[in-house]
Amino acid sequence: MTQHGSIALQARIDNAGDDTSDYVSTALKELAGSLADAMTNKYGSHLTRRIVELCSKEERTAIVREIAGQVVGISRSRFGTWTIQKLVESLDSDDQISIIKEQLKDQVVDMTKCPNGNHVIKYCLQTLTPADNQFIYEALTVDIMDIARHKYGCSMLQRCLDYATEEQARLVSDRVAVNALPLIQDAFGNYIVQYVLELGFEESSVAIVDQMVGHFADLAREKFGSNVVEKCVVKAGSDALAVVMLEIMVPGQLESLVGDPYGNYVVQGILESC
């Protein structure tokens, strides 16, 4: 857990050649009982990442079991998050995956909003199978309003859609659509509504447009809402365009929007889409 000591140990392992596995095993034996401390240490985290990467399947399983009760705490720490990300990336057995899932499943929402912990959830989405990640989708859709309006949570939902099966993507999209109107007016929530419109699921797009009916002109004048109205005009199809135009093409409304700092972009989008 010192700068020079960590560098020396990493170099020893990297230059061990045929003895690499023996050196890794020796390091793990010495670190037994102190792995969590090493993982969250500024210098120790570099060594533990290298060990996690180079150890055998059996040793990796032992690591997962030793830190099982501390996975969330390590993930939330500044340096520990990097080691857990490397561990998730290196998982190579159902037993290892099962232990990590069990530790994370009740903490997904809190982890999503943590500046360090959210990266671990993203690594799960990137490296585990959609089936193994189902627990993430189930947790996030229960508290989707809270998550979508959070700086890190909004980004997490977008990554969920990137790595989802069609069924999982529809699950997230439908939950977003049901809560579309308040999300549209939020600094972060509007981005996930736009993302869902980009996916093009008809049911979700229709539900979003339905929530906006009667509010298009007002939303077009808002900083965040105008972005979603523009996206509706371009992505939600001719029916949505017709609904928007019905609300905007009334006496006084169009002139007002043309001169509005946000509304003018909506009018330009309509002209381009007609």
C-alpha positions as CSV (number, residue, x, y, z in Angstrom):
1,M,0.0,0.0,0.0
2,T,2.9,2.3,-0.8
3,Q,3.7,3.8,-4.1
4,H,7.1,2.3,-4.6
5,G,6.1,-1.0,-3.0
6,S,3.1,-1.4,-5.3
7,I,5.1,-0.6,-8.4
8,A,7.8,-3.0,-7.4
9,L,5.4,-5.9,-6.8
10,Q,3.6,-5.2,-10.1
11,A,7.0,-5.3,-11.9
12,R,7.9,-8.5,-10.1
13,I,4.7,-10.2,-11.4
14,D,4.9,-8.7,-14.9
15,N,8.5,-9.9,-15.3
16,A,8.0,-13.3,-13.7
17,G,7.7,-15.2,-17.0
18,D,6.8,-18.9,-16.4
19,D,6.6,-18.2,-12.7
20,T,3.8,-15.6,-13.0
21,S,1.1,-17.9,-11.6
22,D,3.3,-18.8,-8.6
23,Y,4.0,-15.1,-7.9
24,V,0.3,-14.3,-8.2
25,S,-0.6,-17.2,-5.8
26,T,2.0,-16.0,-3.3
27,A,0.7,-12.4,-3.4
28,L,-2.9,-13.6,-2.9
29,K,-1.8,-15.7,0.2
30,E,-0.1,-12.7,1.7
31,L,-3.2,-10.5,1.0
32,A,-5.7,-12.9,2.4
33,G,-7.9,-11.1,4.8
34,S,-6.7,-7.7,3.6
35,L,-7.9,-7.8,0.0
36,A,-10.7,-5.2,0.5
37,D,-8.3,-2.8,2.2
38,A,-5.8,-3.2,-0.7
39,M,-8.5,-2.7,-3.3
40,T,-9.6,0.6,-1.8
41,N,-6.1,1.9,-1.3
42,K,-4.6,4.4,-3.8
43,Y,-1.6,2.2,-4.5
44,G,-2.9,-1.2,-3.5
45,S,-5.7,-1.0,-6.1
46,H,-3.2,-1.1,-8.9
47,L,-1.7,-4.3,-7.7
48,T,-5.1,-6.0,-7.0
49,R,-6.3,-5.2,-10.5
50,R,-3.2,-6.9,-11.9
51,I,-3.8,-9.9,-9.7
52,V,-7.4,-10.2,-10.6
53,E,-6.5,-10.1,-14.3
54,L,-3.7,-12.8,-14.0
55,C,-5.0,-15.2,-11.4
56,S,-6.6,-18.6,-12.1
57,K,-10.3,-19.3,-12.2
58,E,-10.2,-20.9,-8.8
59,E,-8.2,-18.0,-7.3
60,R,-10.7,-15.5,-8.8
61,T,-13.5,-17.4,-7.2
62,A,-11.7,-17.2,-3.9
63,I,-11.3,-13.5,-4.3
64,V,-15.0,-13.0,-5.0
65,R,-15.9,-15.0,-1.9
66,E,-13.5,-13.2,0.3
67,I,-14.8,-9.7,-0.6
68,A,-18.5,-10.8,-1.1
69,G,-19.9,-8.8,1.8
70,Q,-17.8,-5.7,0.8
71,V,-18.4,-5.5,-2.9
72,V,-20.8,-2.5,-2.7
73,G,-18.5,-0.6,-0.3
74,I,-15.5,-1.2,-2.5
75,S,-17.4,-0.2,-5.6
76,R,-18.4,3.1,-4.1
77,S,-14.8,4.0,-3.2
78,R,-12.6,6.2,-5.5
79,F,-10.0,3.5,-6.1
80,G,-11.9,0.4,-5.3
81,T,-14.3,0.9,-8.2
82,W,-11.5,0.3,-10.7
83,T,-10.7,-3.1,-9.1
84,I,-14.3,-4.2,-9.1
85,Q,-14.7,-3.2,-12.7
86,K,-11.7,-5.3,-13.6
87,L,-13.1,-8.1,-11.5
88,V,-16.5,-7.9,-13.3
89,E,-14.7,-7.9,-16.6
90,S,-12.7,-11.0,-15.6
91,L,-15.5,-13.1,-14.2
92,D,-15.3,-16.6,-15.7
93,S,-17.7,-18.9,-13.8
94,D,-21.4,-19.0,-13.0
95,D,-20.5,-19.2,-9.3
96,Q,-18.5,-15.9,-9.5
97,I,-21.3,-14.1,-11.4
98,S,-23.9,-15.4,-9.0
99,I,-22.1,-14.0,-6.0
100,I,-21.5,-10.6,-7.5
101,K,-25.2,-10.4,-8.6
102,E,-26.4,-11.3,-5.1
103,Q,-24.3,-8.5,-3.6
104,L,-25.4,-5.9,-6.1
105,K,-29.1,-6.7,-6.7
106,D,-30.5,-4.7,-3.7
107,Q,-28.2,-1.8,-4.2
108,V,-28.6,-1.1,-7.9
109,V,-30.5,2.2,-7.5
110,D,-28.1,3.6,-5.0
111,M,-25.1,2.4,-7.0
112,T,-26.5,4.0,-10.1
113,K,-26.5,7.5,-8.4
114,C,-23.0,7.0,-6.9
115,P,-20.2,8.8,-8.9
116,N,-18.0,5.7,-8.5
117,G,-20.5,2.9,-8.1
118,N,-22.4,3.7,-11.3
119,H,-19.3,2.6,-13.3
120,V,-19.5,-0.9,-11.9
121,I,-23.1,-1.3,-13.0
122,K,-22.1,-0.1,-16.4
123,Y,-19.4,-2.7,-16.5
124,C,-22.0,-5.4,-15.7
125,L,-24.1,-4.2,-18.6
126,Q,-21.1,-4.3,-20.9
127,T,-19.6,-7.6,-20.0
128,L,-22.3,-9.9,-18.6
129,T,-25.0,-11.5,-20.6
130,P,-28.5,-9.8,-20.9
131,A,-29.9,-12.7,-18.8
132,D,-27.4,-12.1,-16.0
133,N,-28.1,-8.4,-16.1
134,Q,-31.9,-8.8,-15.8
135,F,-31.7,-7.9,-12.1
136,I,-30.4,-4.4,-13.2
137,Y,-33.4,-3.8,-15.5
138,E,-35.9,-4.9,-12.9
139,A,-34.4,-2.6,-10.2
140,L,-34.1,0.4,-12.4
141,T,-37.6,0.3,-13.9
142,V,-39.2,0.3,-10.4
143,D,-37.6,3.7,-9.5
144,I,-37.3,5.0,-13.0
145,M,-38.5,8.5,-12.3
146,D,-35.9,9.1,-9.6
147,I,-33.1,7.6,-11.7
148,A,-34.0,9.3,-14.9
149,R,-33.8,12.7,-13.3
150,H,-30.4,12.1,-11.8
151,K,-27.1,13.1,-13.5
152,Y,-25.7,9.6,-13.4
153,G,-29.0,7.7,-13.5
154,C,-30.0,9.2,-16.8
155,S,-26.7,8.0,-18.4
156,M,-27.2,4.6,-16.8
157,L,-30.7,4.2,-18.4
158,Q,-29.2,5.0,-21.8
159,R,-26.5,2.4,-21.4
160,C,-29.3,-0.1,-20.3
161,L,-31.0,0.5,-23.7
162,D,-27.7,0.1,-25.5
163,Y,-27.0,-3.4,-24.1
164,A,-30.6,-4.6,-23.8
165,T,-32.5,-7.4,-25.5
166,E,-35.6,-6.2,-27.3
167,E,-37.7,-7.3,-24.4
168,Q,-35.6,-5.4,-21.9
169,A,-35.5,-2.3,-24.1
170,R,-39.3,-2.3,-24.4
171,L,-39.5,-2.7,-20.6
172,V,-37.4,0.4,-20.0
173,S,-39.0,2.3,-22.9
174,D,-42.6,1.7,-21.7
175,R,-41.7,2.8,-18.2
176,V,-40.2,6.0,-19.5
177,A,-43.2,6.7,-21.8
178,V,-45.7,6.4,-18.9
179,N,-43.8,9.1,-17.0
180,A,-42.8,11.2,-20.1
181,L,-44.3,14.6,-19.3
182,P,-42.4,15.4,-16.1
183,L,-39.3,13.8,-17.5
184,I,-39.4,16.0,-20.6
185,Q,-39.2,19.1,-18.5
186,D,-36.3,17.9,-16.5
187,A,-32.6,18.8,-17.2
188,F,-31.6,15.1,-17.3
189,G,-34.9,13.3,-17.8
190,N,-35.4,14.8,-21.2
191,Y,-32.5,13.0,-22.6
192,I,-33.9,9.5,-21.8
193,V,-37.2,10.5,-23.5
194,Q,-35.3,11.5,-26.6
195,Y,-33.3,8.3,-26.5
196,V,-36.5,6.2,-26.3
197,L,-37.9,8.1,-29.3
198,E,-34.7,7.3,-31.2
199,L,-35.3,3.6,-30.7
200,G,-38.6,3.8,-32.6
201,F,-40.8,1.4,-30.6
202,E,-44.3,2.4,-31.9
203,E,-46.1,1.8,-28.6
204,S,-43.6,3.9,-26.6
205,S,-43.5,6.7,-29.1
206,V,-47.3,6.9,-29.2
207,A,-47.5,6.9,-25.4
208,I,-45.0,9.8,-25.2
209,V,-46.8,11.9,-27.8
210,D,-50.1,11.2,-26.0
211,Q,-48.7,12.6,-22.8
212,M,-47.6,15.7,-24.6
213,V,-50.9,16.5,-26.3
214,G,-52.1,19.9,-25.2
215,H,-48.6,20.9,-24.1
216,F,-46.6,21.1,-27.3
217,A,-46.6,24.8,-27.6
218,D,-45.6,25.4,-24.0
219,L,-43.0,22.7,-24.2
220,A,-41.6,24.2,-27.4
221,R,-40.7,27.4,-25.5
222,E,-38.8,25.5,-22.7
223,K,-35.1,24.8,-22.8
224,F,-35.5,21.0,-22.2
225,G,-39.0,20.5,-23.6
226,S,-38.1,22.0,-27.0
227,N,-35.5,19.3,-27.6
228,V,-38.1,16.6,-27.1
229,V,-40.7,18.3,-29.3
230,E,-38.1,18.5,-32.0
231,K,-37.3,14.8,-31.6
232,C,-41.1,14.0,-31.8
233,V,-41.4,16.0,-35.1
234,V,-38.4,14.1,-36.6
235,K,-38.7,10.6,-35.1
236,A,-42.3,9.9,-34.0
237,G,-43.8,9.7,-37.5
238,S,-46.4,11.7,-39.6
239,D,-49.2,11.3,-37.1
240,A,-47.1,13.0,-34.3
241,L,-46.1,15.7,-36.7
242,A,-49.8,16.4,-37.5
243,V,-50.7,16.6,-33.8
244,V,-47.8,19.1,-33.2
245,M,-48.9,21.2,-36.1
246,L,-52.5,21.3,-35.0
247,E,-51.4,22.8,-31.7
248,I,-48.9,25.2,-33.1
249,M,-50.8,26.4,-36.2
250,V,-53.3,28.6,-34.4
251,P,-53.6,32.4,-34.5
252,G,-50.7,34.0,-32.6
253,Q,-49.0,30.8,-31.6
254,L,-46.8,30.3,-34.6
255,E,-45.6,33.9,-34.6
256,S,-44.8,33.6,-30.9
257,L,-42.7,30.5,-31.5
258,V,-40.8,31.8,-34.5
259,G,-39.5,34.6,-32.3
260,D,-38.8,32.4,-29.3
261,P,-35.1,31.4,-28.5
262,Y,-36.2,27.7,-28.2
263,G,-39.4,27.6,-30.1
264,N,-37.9,28.7,-33.4
265,Y,-35.9,25.5,-33.6
266,V,-39.1,23.5,-33.3
267,V,-40.6,25.5,-36.2
268,Q,-37.5,24.8,-38.3
269,G,-37.8,21.1,-37.5
270,I,-41.4,21.1,-38.6
271,L,-40.5,22.8,-41.9
272,E,-37.8,20.2,-42.5
273,S,-40.1,17.3,-41.8
274,C,-43.1,18.4,-43.7
